[in-house]
Structures are given as C-alpha cells and as structure tokens.
Amino acid sequence: MNTELFNQVKSLNLPFGKYAIFGSGLMGIRNLREMHDIDLVVSKEIYDEYENKEGWEIKDIKENGNCFRGLINHSINIEMWKDWYVN
C-alpha cells in the first residue's frame, strides 16, 4: 500500500521543492507503518492550482481552536495542505 501511495504522489509531477510529505508518510517511507493516505504540504501556487482541479475537494479540520483548510482526493488517497499548525 505504501508504495502505491508514493507512486500516486510521483504521478502528480509536482515541482521539486514545492511540496513535502508529512504526517504518517515519514514512517511510511521507511516501511515502519502502513499508510491509508498521504499528506502533503504544498506551496500556495500548487494549492491554488489543485483547488479547482477535478477530483479534488475542500477538507476542513478543526484542531486546538484552529481551522485548517486543505484539499483531498479520495480516489488517490492524497491530502494537500498549504500550511499546518503545530502546538
């Protein structure tokens, strides 16, 4: 499953230096954990590009009094975020 998810990220052809894998992806890349999805933090330009692409929908998360808006594509199990709050 992990390899399939990383291949999905590669298939997006995102520009080098404009995204990073975070969350469970850090353990998944080392096969320490099986992932069910993959989280990406992306540049504003990438986020804006994908915001209106077919297959991507807005996902809001409320955590620690903060609201985060991201994008999710259920068919490829990838979430994109332009920022993330760390407490």
C-alpha positions as CSV (number, residue, x, y, z in Angstrom):
1,M,0.0,0.0,0.0
2,N,2.8,2.5,0.9
3,T,4.5,2.0,-2.5
4,E,1.2,2.6,-4.3
5,L,0.6,5.9,-2.4
6,F,4.1,7.2,-3.1
7,N,3.6,6.3,-6.8
8,Q,0.4,8.4,-6.7
9,V,2.4,11.3,-5.4
10,K,5.0,10.9,-8.1
11,S,2.3,10.7,-10.8
12,L,1.2,14.3,-9.8
13,N,4.6,15.5,-11.2
14,L,4.8,18.3,-8.5
15,P,7.8,20.6,-8.9
16,F,10.8,19.8,-6.7
17,G,11.0,22.0,-3.7
18,K,7.3,22.9,-3.8
19,Y,5.9,20.2,-1.6
20,A,6.9,18.0,1.4
21,I,5.4,14.7,2.7
22,F,4.4,14.9,6.4
23,G,2.3,13.0,8.9
24,S,2.4,9.2,8.7
25,G,4.3,9.5,5.4
26,L,7.5,9.9,7.4
27,M,7.1,6.5,8.9
28,G,5.6,5.0,5.8
29,I,8.6,5.9,3.6
30,R,10.7,3.7,5.9
31,N,8.0,1.0,6.0
32,L,7.6,1.4,9.7
33,R,3.9,1.9,9.3
34,E,1.3,1.1,6.7
35,M,-0.4,4.3,5.5
36,H,-4.0,4.7,4.4
37,D,-3.4,8.1,2.8
38,I,-0.6,10.5,2.3
39,D,-0.4,14.1,3.5
40,L,1.4,16.8,1.5
41,V,2.2,20.4,2.5
42,V,2.4,22.3,-0.7
43,S,3.3,25.8,-1.9
44,K,0.5,28.3,-2.4
45,E,0.9,28.0,-6.1
46,I,0.4,24.3,-6.1
47,Y,-2.6,24.5,-3.7
48,D,-4.2,27.2,-5.9
49,E,-3.7,25.0,-9.0
50,Y,-5.3,21.9,-7.4
51,E,-8.1,23.7,-5.7
52,N,-10.3,23.7,-8.8
53,K,-9.0,20.5,-10.4
54,E,-11.4,17.7,-11.0
55,G,-11.3,15.1,-8.3
56,W,-10.2,17.4,-5.5
57,E,-12.5,18.8,-2.8
58,I,-12.0,21.1,0.2
59,K,-11.5,19.5,3.6
60,D,-11.7,21.5,6.8
61,I,-10.2,20.3,10.0
62,K,-10.7,22.0,13.4
63,E,-7.9,21.3,15.9
64,N,-6.9,23.1,19.1
65,G,-9.2,26.0,18.3
66,N,-7.6,26.4,14.8
67,C,-9.3,25.6,11.5
68,F,-7.2,24.2,8.6
69,R,-8.4,24.1,5.0
70,G,-6.9,21.5,2.7
71,L,-7.8,19.5,-0.3
72,I,-8.5,15.8,-0.6
73,N,-8.7,13.4,-3.5
74,H,-10.4,10.3,-2.3
75,S,-9.6,8.3,-5.4
76,I,-5.8,8.5,-4.9
77,N,-5.9,9.0,-1.1
78,I,-3.9,12.2,-1.1
79,E,-4.5,15.3,1.1
80,M,-2.8,18.7,0.3
81,W,-2.3,21.5,2.8
82,K,-0.8,24.9,2.3
83,D,0.1,25.1,6.0
84,W,-0.2,23.2,9.2
85,Y,-0.3,24.3,12.8
86,V,1.9,22.7,15.3
87,N,1.1,23.3,19.0
